[in-house]
Amino acid sequence: CDHAYVQPHSGCDANLVAIWAFLVARFENKEIQRLGKKSVEELTAEEYETVRKILVSQKMMGMGLSSGGHLTHGFRRNISSKILQAVNYEVDPKTGLLDEKALAEQVKRERPALLMVGYSAYPRLLNFAKMREIADSVGAVLMTDMAHFSGLVAGKVFQGDYDPIPFSHLVTSTTHKTLRGPRGGLVMCQEEFKDVVNRGCPLVLGGPLPHVMAAKAVAFKEANTPEFQKYAHQIVANANALANALISQGVELITRGTDNHLIVFDVMKSFGLTGRQAELALCEGGLTVNRNSIPFDVNGAWYTSGIRIGTPALTTLGMKENEMQTVGMLIADLLKGCKPAVVDGKKSRAKVDIDPEHLNRVKVQVKDLLGGFPLYPELIVD
């Protein structure tokens, strides 16, 4: 990538800027030139409608939401599937892994103009050199959404073929997840898309937030330090320790482990709970997680069958592998004391009954654990 644009207020904004930059640079500008005009303002109403139809007829491919993708990767309830023809690719139903050969075959069948890669809930590495090869096979633009793992790229955990920057035409990210900065987004791109990306306003955005952009600059500077690299590597070490702790308690993990900062596990198979029930129960115990779809989820995107956990926040507190072992044991202990509530004679998918003994025990241990890792140790609070 040759250029960075730091005005987007969120990852969704960044993705919209990148998608529209792709559409304008690859299709709108060329059609304007073909019509012998200098700008979109010179088009007649009829010509503009022709151009608009060309834009919305383009096809994108993105990872399906239940396979670990994101809403903005072509989910039907998201605008990304309404401004483009959206086709999803999925992980292998047996392994939960992305099958590169199957993806390459699907890309050749579908022939998308835009191949979007990246994830919000996929716990394994992506080979971006291979993704670029697949995109190039049909002349597609490769766009990487690294919102969830940009800190691991900046921290040099993901290098070589696993670093998206050298291989992607467009890269987007949030700045507040593993990158550990303020809430916001960014777009990086090759020279071809620079001019359009820089016109994110008025293309997609409105007024800038200069105070947030200044905070992003601080975050980028911190990300270039040895201390940040140490933090990034510890994130992955902690995720592996937490994964192993859960596995030792009989919990079924999607892909049976992790290569990055996150873990997704099947609470339906492991504990007979929906993701919504497990999320609620763990929250009651002082453990903040979120419910998440798992591949081919029988409970859908609302109730879900999974829980997603990330280790960046706990790593920032200073926790390491021993503490991850404790966290894994606490999660399993509490969920083993839960069962679906019965409402009107039927098992609920939302309400959960929690054994008080399990709940109280976990609450005490969570409080004890956090007592050793205060948010602001320099502050004395009575």
Backbone torsions as a table, in degrees:
resi	resn	phi	psi	omega
1	CYS	NA	144.4	-174.6
2	ASP	-109.0	-9.5	-168.7
3	HIS	-151.3	149.8	176.6
4	ALA	-129.4	142.6	179.6
5	TYR	-129.1	118.1	-169.2
6	VAL	-111.1	15.1	-178.4
7	GLN	-78.3	-29.2	-175.3
8	PRO	-52.1	141.9	-176.2
9	HIS	-87.4	-10.8	-177.5
10	SER	-160.7	173.0	175.7
11	GLY	-66.1	-38.0	177.8
12	CYS	-62.9	-43.5	175.7
13	ASP	-58.7	-45.0	-179.2
14	ALA	-61.1	-42.3	179.2
15	ASN	-64.9	-39.4	178.1
16	LEU	-65.4	-41.8	177.0
17	VAL	-59.5	-46.3	-177.7
18	ALA	-65.5	-44.1	179.9
19	ILE	-61.7	-45.2	-179.3
20	TRP	-71.1	-30.7	175.3
21	ALA	-63.8	-41.8	175.8
22	PHE	-59.8	-47.0	-178.1
23	LEU	-64.9	-43.6	-177.9
24	VAL	-68.9	-47.1	-176.1
25	ALA	-68.1	-40.6	-174.9
26	ARG	-86.8	-24.6	-172.6
27	PHE	-127.2	-54.6	-175.7
28	GLU	-61.2	-51.1	-176.9
29	ASN	-61.2	-38.7	-179.7
30	LYS	-68.5	-36.8	179.2
31	GLU	-70.3	-38.5	176.2
32	ILE	-60.1	-43.4	178.9
33	GLN	-64.2	-41.0	180.0
34	ARG	-62.2	-34.6	-179.8
35	LEU	-80.1	-2.0	177.8
36	GLY	77.2	22.2	-179.7
37	LYS	-107.5	162.5	-178.4
38	LYS	-97.2	-26.2	-177.5
39	SER	-152.2	168.1	-179.4
40	VAL	-65.5	-27.4	179.9
41	GLU	-65.9	-24.6	-177.8
42	GLU	-81.5	-10.7	-178.0
43	LEU	-71.6	143.8	171.0
44	THR	-72.2	167.2	178.8
45	ALA	-59.0	-39.7	-179.9
46	GLU	-67.2	-43.4	178.6
47	GLU	-64.0	-41.5	-179.3
48	TYR	-64.2	-38.7	178.2
49	GLU	-64.7	-36.9	176.1
50	THR	-62.3	-45.0	178.8
51	VAL	-63.4	-44.1	-178.6
52	ARG	-60.4	-40.4	179.3
53	LYS	-66.7	-34.0	176.2
54	ILE	-63.4	-42.6	-178.3
55	LEU	-62.2	-50.3	-174.3
56	VAL	-76.5	-7.0	178.2
57	SER	-90.2	-3.7	-179.2
58	GLN	-74.6	150.4	-175.4
59	LYS	-108.0	137.0	172.7
60	MET	-120.9	154.5	171.7
61	MET	-124.4	133.2	177.8
62	GLY	-142.7	159.4	179.2
63	MET	-64.9	134.3	178.8
64	GLY	-60.7	149.4	-176.3
65	LEU	-59.1	-45.1	-177.5
66	SER	-71.7	-18.5	177.2
67	SER	-84.6	-6.9	178.4
68	GLY	119.5	3.5	178.3
69	GLY	-74.1	-157.2	-177.6
70	HIS	-133.2	161.0	178.5
71	LEU	-52.1	-39.1	-175.2
72	THR	-81.7	6.5	-179.9
73	HIS	-99.0	21.3	176.2
74	GLY	112.7	14.6	177.0
75	PHE	-62.8	138.0	-172.1
76	ARG	-63.9	-25.7	178.9
77	ARG	-86.8	-0.3	-178.2
78	ASN	-106.1	152.7	-177.6
79	ILE	-62.2	-22.8	-179.5
80	SER	-59.9	-30.7	179.4
81	SER	-88.1	-2.8	-178.5
82	LYS	-104.8	-20.7	176.6
83	ILE	-98.2	-8.0	178.1
84	LEU	-141.1	159.4	167.1
85	GLN	-76.2	116.0	-173.9
86	ALA	-105.9	129.5	174.8
87	VAL	-124.6	132.4	179.4
88	ASN	-98.2	146.2	166.4
89	TYR	-108.9	152.7	-174.0
90	GLU	-124.1	165.5	174.6
91	VAL	-80.1	167.8	176.5
92	ASP	-66.3	128.4	-176.2
93	PRO	-65.4	-21.8	-179.0
94	LYS	-87.1	-40.5	-174.4
95	THR	-102.2	-21.0	-174.3
96	GLY	77.2	5.8	-177.1
97	LEU	-98.7	153.5	175.3
98	LEU	-76.4	122.6	-180.0
99	ASP	-91.2	106.3	-175.7
100	GLU	-63.3	-37.2	179.7
101	LYS	-65.5	-44.5	178.7
102	ALA	-64.3	-38.5	178.2
103	LEU	-63.6	-44.5	-179.8
104	ALA	-60.0	-40.2	179.5
105	GLU	-67.6	-40.7	179.5
106	GLN	-66.2	-39.8	178.6
107	VAL	-61.8	-40.9	179.5
108	LYS	-67.5	-31.0	176.8
109	ARG	-73.4	-45.6	-173.4
110	GLU	-83.0	-30.4	-179.3
111	ARG	51.1	61.1	178.6
112	PRO	-71.5	153.8	172.6
113	ALA	-83.6	-23.2	-179.2
114	LEU	-132.7	123.4	173.2
115	LEU	-107.2	114.0	-180.0
116	MET	-100.8	128.0	177.0
117	VAL	-124.5	166.7	-172.4
118	GLY	118.9	177.1	-171.8
119	TYR	-161.1	165.2	170.5
120	SER	-118.3	-15.3	-176.5
121	ALA	-153.2	43.1	176.5
122	TYR	-116.0	117.3	-169.2
123	PRO	-88.2	15.3	-176.6
124	ARG	-122.8	170.0	180.0
125	LEU	-73.1	152.7	169.4
126	LEU	-115.2	136.6	177.1
127	ASN	-91.6	101.4	-173.9
128	PHE	-74.9	-25.0	173.6
129	ALA	-63.0	-41.5	177.9
130	LYS	-68.8	-39.0	178.6
131	MET	-61.9	-39.4	178.7
132	ARG	-66.9	-39.5	177.6
133	GLU	-61.1	-42.0	179.2
134	ILE	-65.7	-43.9	178.4
135	ALA	-61.8	-44.7	-178.4
136	ASP	-63.3	-26.4	-177.2
137	SER	-62.9	-21.5	178.0
138	VAL	-124.7	11.2	179.6
139	GLY	72.6	24.8	-178.2
140	ALA	-84.6	153.5	170.6
141	VAL	-79.5	134.8	176.9
142	LEU	-98.4	118.1	177.5
143	MET	-116.0	126.7	179.0
144	THR	-110.7	124.7	172.6
145	ASP	-97.6	103.5	-177.9
146	MET	-106.8	28.3	-177.2
147	ALA	-52.0	-39.2	-173.7
148	HIS	-87.9	-14.6	-175.7
149	PHE	-130.9	14.6	-177.7
150	SER	-61.4	-31.0	176.9
151	GLY	-65.2	-30.0	178.2
152	LEU	-77.3	-24.6	172.6
153	VAL	-74.8	-49.9	179.5
154	ALA	-62.2	-35.5	-179.1
155	GLY	-83.8	7.3	174.9
156	LYS	61.3	32.2	168.9
157	VAL	-81.4	-43.6	177.3
158	PHE	-95.9	111.2	-178.1
159	GLN	-131.9	172.1	177.7
160	GLY	61.6	-130.6	-178.3
161	ASP	-66.7	-12.7	-177.2
162	TYR	-99.3	4.7	174.4
163	ASP	-99.0	118.6	-175.0
164	PRO	-73.4	-20.0	-170.3
165	ILE	-59.7	-46.7	-177.2
166	PRO	-70.0	-18.7	-170.2
167	PHE	-107.1	-15.5	-172.7
168	SER	-96.1	143.5	171.7
169	HIS	-73.1	-39.2	-179.8
170	LEU	-134.9	139.5	176.8
171	VAL	-132.7	133.6	176.1
172	THR	-123.0	159.4	177.6
173	SER	-161.6	157.5	161.2
174	THR	-83.9	169.8	177.0
175	THR	-114.8	2.7	-171.0
176	HIS	-115.6	3.0	-179.6
177	LYS	-94.5	-116.1	-179.8
178	THR	-63.1	-21.5	178.5
179	LEU	-72.2	-19.8	169.6
180	ARG	64.2	37.2	176.8
181	GLY	-112.1	-158.5	179.3
182	PRO	-75.9	164.8	176.2
183	ARG	-65.4	124.8	-179.5
184	GLY	172.2	-174.0	-179.9
185	GLY	-139.5	172.3	175.9
186	LEU	-152.7	156.9	175.5
187	VAL	-127.7	132.2	170.6
188	MET	-117.4	147.5	-174.3
189	CYS	-155.0	164.3	171.2
190	GLN	-79.0	165.0	-174.2
191	GLU	-53.6	-35.2	-177.8
192	GLU	-54.8	-33.7	-173.5
193	PHE	-103.5	-1.3	-171.9
194	LYS	-56.6	-50.7	-174.2
195	ASP	-63.1	-39.0	-179.5
196	VAL	-73.4	-41.9	177.8
197	VAL	-58.0	-41.2	-180.0
198	ASN	-65.1	-15.8	176.0
199	ARG	-101.6	36.7	174.3
200	GLY	-53.7	-34.3	165.8
201	CYS	-108.7	117.4	20.9
202	PRO	-99.5	7.8	-173.8
203	LEU	-58.6	-48.7	-177.0
204	VAL	-131.8	-40.6	-170.4
205	LEU	-94.7	165.7	171.8
206	GLY	-109.6	-127.2	-176.0
207	GLY	-69.5	144.9	177.8
208	PRO	-77.3	162.9	175.0
209	LEU	-117.3	85.7	-173.0
210	PRO	-62.0	-31.3	179.2
211	HIS	-67.2	-34.8	177.0
212	VAL	-72.9	-37.9	177.6
213	MET	-63.2	-36.3	175.9
214	ALA	-65.1	-40.6	178.3
215	ALA	-65.7	-34.7	175.9
216	LYS	-61.5	-41.0	179.3
217	ALA	-59.8	-39.6	176.9
218	VAL	-63.2	-44.3	179.9
219	ALA	-62.4	-41.1	179.5
220	PHE	-64.2	-38.5	178.3
221	LYS	-65.0	-43.4	178.5
222	GLU	-62.9	-35.0	-178.6
223	ALA	-68.5	-13.4	179.0
224	ASN	-96.7	19.3	-178.1
225	THR	-108.2	155.7	175.2
226	PRO	-60.2	-32.9	179.8
227	GLU	-63.0	-37.5	178.9
228	PHE	-68.1	-39.2	177.5
229	GLN	-61.5	-40.0	177.9
230	LYS	-62.6	-43.6	177.0
231	TYR	-59.8	-45.7	-177.0
232	ALA	-63.3	-42.6	178.7
233	HIS	-67.9	-34.2	178.6
234	GLN	-68.6	-32.5	176.1
235	ILE	-54.0	-48.5	-177.2
236	VAL	-70.9	-39.3	176.5
237	ALA	-60.9	-41.2	178.7
238	ASN	-66.6	-40.2	179.3
239	ALA	-62.4	-40.9	177.9
240	ASN	-65.7	-40.1	178.3
241	ALA	-64.8	-41.9	178.7
242	LEU	-65.9	-41.4	178.0
243	ALA	-60.0	-45.7	-179.8
244	ASN	-64.5	-36.4	178.1
245	ALA	-64.1	-42.5	179.3
246	LEU	-67.5	-42.2	178.7
247	ILE	-60.3	-39.3	-179.9
248	SER	-64.2	-19.7	178.5
249	GLN	-97.4	11.2	177.0
250	GLY	82.7	14.5	-179.2
251	VAL	-82.1	135.8	-178.8
252	GLU	-90.6	112.2	179.9
253	LEU	-92.5	141.1	173.4
254	ILE	-66.7	128.8	-174.1
255	THR	66.9	6.8	175.5
256	ARG	62.2	26.9	177.1
257	GLY	159.3	-159.4	-177.7
258	THR	-153.6	150.3	171.7
259	ASP	-113.7	-3.7	-174.0
260	ASN	-129.3	-141.2	-173.2
261	HIS	-96.1	-4.9	-170.7
262	LEU	-126.5	158.6	178.9
263	ILE	-133.1	137.7	172.0
264	VAL	-123.5	128.2	178.2
265	PHE	-129.8	153.6	-174.2
266	ASP	-89.6	103.1	-179.2
267	VAL	-81.5	-20.0	177.6
268	MET	-68.6	-48.3	178.5
269	LYS	-73.1	-35.6	-174.5
270	SER	-79.2	-36.7	-173.0
271	PHE	-133.6	-0.9	-178.4
272	GLY	72.0	24.9	-177.8
273	LEU	-117.4	155.0	167.7
274	THR	-80.6	164.9	176.3
275	GLY	-61.1	-36.6	180.0
276	ARG	-63.8	-42.4	179.1
277	GLN	-66.0	-43.1	-179.6
278	ALA	-65.9	-40.8	177.5
279	GLU	-58.9	-46.0	-179.6
280	LEU	-64.0	-45.2	-178.4
281	ALA	-63.5	-45.5	-179.1
282	LEU	-65.8	-36.4	175.8
283	CYS	-60.9	-41.9	177.8
284	GLU	-60.1	-31.6	-179.8
285	GLY	-87.2	0.9	179.3
286	GLY	89.6	17.0	-179.4
287	LEU	-115.1	107.9	-175.7
288	THR	-87.8	116.8	177.3
289	VAL	-136.5	-179.6	171.0
290	ASN	-133.8	144.3	175.0
291	ARG	-68.7	150.4	-175.5
292	ASN	-152.6	142.8	174.0
293	SER	-62.6	149.1	170.7
294	ILE	-114.7	164.8	-178.1
295	PRO	-53.3	128.8	177.4
296	PHE	57.3	47.6	-171.9
297	ASP	-67.7	122.5	-179.9
298	VAL	-73.7	-18.0	-179.2
299	ASN	-98.2	4.8	175.2
300	GLY	73.1	-175.6	-173.8
301	ALA	-83.9	-10.5	-179.7
302	TRP	-93.5	-57.5	180.0
303	TYR	-78.4	-41.7	178.2
304	THR	62.0	167.6	175.7
305	SER	-117.3	4.7	-173.1
306	GLY	-128.4	165.5	172.5
307	ILE	-126.5	136.7	176.8
308	ARG	-112.1	134.8	179.3
309	ILE	-132.3	138.3	173.2
310	GLY	-121.6	154.3	-176.1
311	THR	-103.8	-1.9	-177.4
312	PRO	-57.5	-44.6	-176.2
313	ALA	-64.9	-44.6	179.5
314	LEU	-66.1	-33.9	177.3
315	THR	-66.1	-40.6	177.6
316	THR	-61.5	-34.2	176.8
317	LEU	-67.5	-18.4	-179.4
318	GLY	107.5	4.5	179.6
319	MET	-72.4	149.0	179.4
320	LYS	-130.2	-160.7	-170.6
321	GLU	-58.7	-39.5	-179.0
322	ASN	-62.6	-41.3	178.4
323	GLU	-67.5	-33.9	177.6
324	MET	-64.5	-35.4	175.9
325	GLN	-60.6	-43.2	178.8
326	THR	-64.5	-45.1	-179.7
327	VAL	-60.3	-43.7	179.0
328	GLY	-61.3	-41.1	178.9
329	MET	-65.9	-39.1	180.0
330	LEU	-65.8	-42.4	178.5
331	ILE	-60.0	-49.5	-178.3
332	ALA	-65.1	-40.5	-179.2
333	ASP	-60.0	-47.4	-177.6
334	LEU	-66.8	-44.5	-177.2
335	LEU	-68.8	-26.5	175.4
336	LYS	-68.5	-18.7	178.6
337	GLY	-97.5	17.7	-177.4
338	CYS	-117.9	153.4	172.5
339	LYS	-151.8	154.3	179.2
340	PRO	-60.4	137.2	175.4
341	ALA	-72.1	152.6	176.9
342	VAL	-102.4	122.8	-179.1
343	VAL	-123.7	121.4	-178.8
344	ASP	54.0	39.8	176.0
345	GLY	79.4	3.7	-179.5
346	LYS	-124.0	147.7	175.5
347	LYS	-65.9	126.6	178.0
348	SER	-78.6	150.7	171.9
349	ARG	-100.5	-2.2	-177.6
350	ALA	-115.3	-45.3	-176.1
351	LYS	-87.4	149.9	-175.9
352	VAL	-138.9	142.0	173.3
353	ASP	-98.2	127.8	-177.5
354	ILE	-115.3	127.7	177.4
355	ASP	-64.5	123.7	-176.0
356	PRO	-58.5	-35.9	-178.9
357	GLU	-63.9	-45.8	177.3
358	HIS	-62.1	-45.5	-176.4
359	LEU	-62.3	-48.9	-178.1
360	ASN	-64.7	-39.8	179.8
361	ARG	-62.4	-44.8	-178.7
362	VAL	-68.4	-40.6	178.5
363	LYS	-56.6	-45.5	-179.3
364	VAL	-63.0	-44.3	-177.5
365	GLN	-69.7	-35.1	176.1
366	VAL	-63.5	-44.5	179.4
367	LYS	-62.5	-42.1	178.6
368	ASP	-63.1	-42.3	-179.5
369	LEU	-63.4	-48.0	-178.7
370	LEU	-67.1	-26.0	178.7
371	GLY	-60.2	-25.9	179.1
372	GLY	-87.6	-3.5	-177.2
373	PHE	-137.5	68.8	-178.4
374	PRO	-65.0	148.8	179.4
375	LEU	-60.4	-44.3	-178.4
376	TYR	-128.3	83.7	-175.3
377	PRO	-62.3	-21.0	-179.5
378	GLU	-77.1	-13.5	179.1
379	LEU	-94.0	133.4	177.1
380	ILE	-98.9	115.1	-178.9
381	VAL	-116.6	121.3	179.4
382	ASP	-76.7	NA	NA
